Every structure is written in structure tokens, then in C-alpha cells.
């Protein structure tokens, strides 16, 4: 057992060192929707077992017992806001969930650039982002696997874009006090 824990520890350390910063097209997908998960530094892939799993690791919704609804709203600085709504229910040997995540900024001052000097126009505009997701997860003996299919949209002023994304995750519980989760987020988004 000590060897397994040592190997897993080294593997997780290696993954943490490989992670690099990036610029996301939709950074609201990285902000977090659960106080519990954010209190753990969003290290939630291995322990996600509630509706927040639809956001962090879709395999976690396989643990749902009964129908659930979850709602989060946040009023952030600089006129930013974020809302999340999710509904999930057990379905045979798994679970199904639907969620909506929206984020936006209102009253952004408009400006023009003339000869390299910015000047305010007196106009303002808004920015909004949205994700609609359908999540399915299935339980196995000591594991669960799940996936999200997401519709993503973004608009700023008069410009907009939309696309689809996909998440896949697994949870594995080899022992009573050990749970391991793996998730790939925003595949082909």
C-alpha cells in the first residue's frame, strides 16, 4: 500500500509541475461554482460527489442519491456577475444532469484610439458568456465515468461566437479513504 501511495504522490506532483498558464477564450469556465470545491483550491476531481461534479468532474454525479437542484450566484467587482443552475437525478446505474452557467460584465466604458491616445466615447457595452451542459455518468464496481456535452456562447458589444465543448472524467476509489479522479475539460471547444 505504501508503494501505491508513493507512486500516486509522485504522479500527482509530476502533473502539477507540467501545468502551464494559458489564456482561455472563456475564462468564466475556470472560476468555480462551489464553495466546497473552491475551499479545496478547486482540487475536486477525486472527491466530487454532488451536483458541482457536473462542473469539476462529470463522473462524480454518478453518486447522486435522489433528484437535486443547485444554484450559485456571485456579484463580483467591476460590474461582473456569475450564475450557475444545475439539476441532476439518478438514472439506472448512473445519473443525468443539466446545468447552465452564465457570466457577464455590464457597462464597460467604450473608447476609441486616435494617434495612439485612448479617449472615452461616452457609450458603454456589455459582455456575456454562457455554457449549457448535459452530463451523464455511470457507476461501476469501484469507479465511475462521466461526460459533459456543452454548448458555449460568448458576446461582447455586437460580436458573438458559439461552439461546443466536451468534458470526460473518471473517479476511482480503490480503498475506503482513497479516491482518485481524472478529468479532461474543454476537449474540442
N, C-alpha and C positions, 0 to 999 in steps of 0.2 A: 504494500500500500504506500510506503514511503517513496518508493521509486516512481509510482504513478503520480503522486503529488509533486515530486521534484520535476518530473518531465513536463507536467502540465504547467507548473510555475515558470519553467524556462520558456516553454512555448508562448505563454501569455506575455512574458517580458519581451520576447522577440517581436511579437506582433505590435506591442506598444511602441517599440523603438522604430518600427518600419513606418508607422503612421506619419503622414506629412500634411502640412497645411494646404488648403486649396481654396479657390474662390468658387462658391456654389452659385449656380444660376438661380436657385430658390433657397436662400439661407433659412427661411422660416421652417423648412423641413428638419433643421438641426437644433431648434430652440428648446424643445421638450414640452411635454403636455402633462406630466405627472409630478407632483411634489415629492412623492416617494422616490421615483426614479432620479429626479434632479438632486435630491438629497444624497443619493449614492453616486453623484458625479456622472449620471446617465450610464453607469456601468450596470445595465439592467437586463442584458440579453440572456443571462443564465438564470435569472430569478423572476422574469416577467411571467405573472400568473393571473393577471387581471385584465381589464379592457385596455389598459395602457400598452399591453403587449401588441395590440394592433399597430402601434406606432414604433415600439422599440424592437420587438422580435415576434413576428406573427405566429410562431409556433406556440407561444405562451397562452393564446386564447383557448387552446385545447383543454386547459384546466378549468374553464368556466363551469360553475355549478348554478344552473338556473339562468334566466334572462337577466341582463344587466344593462344599465344606461350610465354613461359617464359624461360629464360636462366640465369644461375648463374655460375660463375667460381671464384675460390679463390686459390691463391698461398699462402700457409701457411709456417710457419717456419719449419726448419728441413727437407726440401725437400718434404713437404706434399702438396697435391693438392686435390681439390674437385670440381666437376662439377655437375650441375643439369639442365635438359632439360625437359620441360613439354608442352604438347599440350592438350587443352580442347575445348569442343564445347557443346552448348545446345543440348538436345535430348528430344523432347517432353516436359514433365513437370519436367525435370531434366537435368542432364548433364553427359558427359562422358569425362574422361581424361586419358592420358597415360603419364608416366614420367619415367625418368632414372636418377639415382643418382650414381655417382662413386666417390671414394676417394682412394688415394694411397700415398705411401711413396716410394721414389726411392733411390737407392744407400745406402742401410743400410749396414754398415760395418759388415762383417762376423767375428765371433770369436769362439774360442774353449775354453774349460775349462779343464785344466790339473792340478791335485793335488790342486784344489780349486783356481787356478790362471788363470784369463782370458788372452788370447793372441789373437791379431788380425791375421786373416789368409791372409789378402790381397785381399780376394774375397769380393764381395758385392751381395746383393739380393734386390728384390723389394717385396712390399706388396700391394695388391689391394682388394678393396671391391666394390660390385655393388648391386644395387637394381633396379629392373624393376617393375613398378606398373601399374595396370589398376584400375581406380577409377570410381565409379558410385554413383550419388547422386540424390535424388528425393525431390521435393518441396511439402510441404503440406500447410495448411492454414497459421499457424504462426510458422511452423517448417520445418526442412529439415533433412533428414537422408542419410548417405552415407557410403560406404565401399571401402576399398582397398584390392586387392589381389596382393601380392608381391612375386617375385622370388628374392631370396637373394643368393649371392655367395661371397666367400672370398678366397683369396690365399696368401700365404706367402712362398717365396722360391719355393720349389717343392711340397708343400702341399696345398690342396684345399678342400673346403666344400661348399655345397649348400643346400638350403631348401626353404620353402615357409612361408610367414607370412600373417597376416590378420589384418586390422585395421577397426574399426567401430566407427562412430561418429554421433552425433545429435546436431543440433542448434535449439534453441527455442527463439522466440522474442515476449514475452508477451506484451511489450509496446514499443512505438517509440524509447525511449532512453535506453532500457534494452535488452540485448542479452545474452543468456546463452548457453554455449557449453560444451559438454561432449564427450570425445574420449577415446577409449581403443586402445592402439597401440601394435603392435607386438604380437598379440594373436597367440599362437602356432607356434612361429618362432624359 
